[in-house]
Amino acid sequence: MIQKVINKYCQVLSWLMVASLALMVVLVFTNVVLRYALNSGITVSEELSRWLFVWLTFLGAIVALNERAHLGTDMLVSRLNARGKKVCLGLGHVLMLFICWLLFKGTLDQVKINWDSTSAAMEVSMAIFYGCGLVFAVSGAVILLNDFWRLLSGQLADEELVGIRESDDMPHGDPHP
């Protein structure tokens, strides 16, 4: 149930990433054409494109975390028995949850500090820029907690005990059957 909600959420994030990338391409291309053809440009183009790129990166990291698509090595873990794999996966999840907490705390501090600061071109709160860290920290923690619960409750299949996959092993549909 929770995994279906997470998958739908990641699907929405994927569409947001597509829209962000399309908007970035249009903004940058239009700005280049305007600069060379008409010696003018869109004032907010560079700043908005940079913001979209940062948000795109963090949203992509959420989707990759859900799909277990981040880079990693399994040289040691793949040689362990099922119990060893479970211990390593559990320890890895605990450490990643701690990192999510650190990211959340640090980003929340930045959001508070920059709440009244505005960006140079768009003149909107810089808290929006730093907010992507909050979105990632909370979303990542939910994904990790769900996977951790699945590990503790014995719902993970043996092939899911290794936290990474070869690129040929990547699913083409639902990342969590």
Helices and strands as residue ranges (DSSP letters): H 2-38, H 45-67, G 77-79, H 82-113, H 126-152, G 158-160, G 167-169
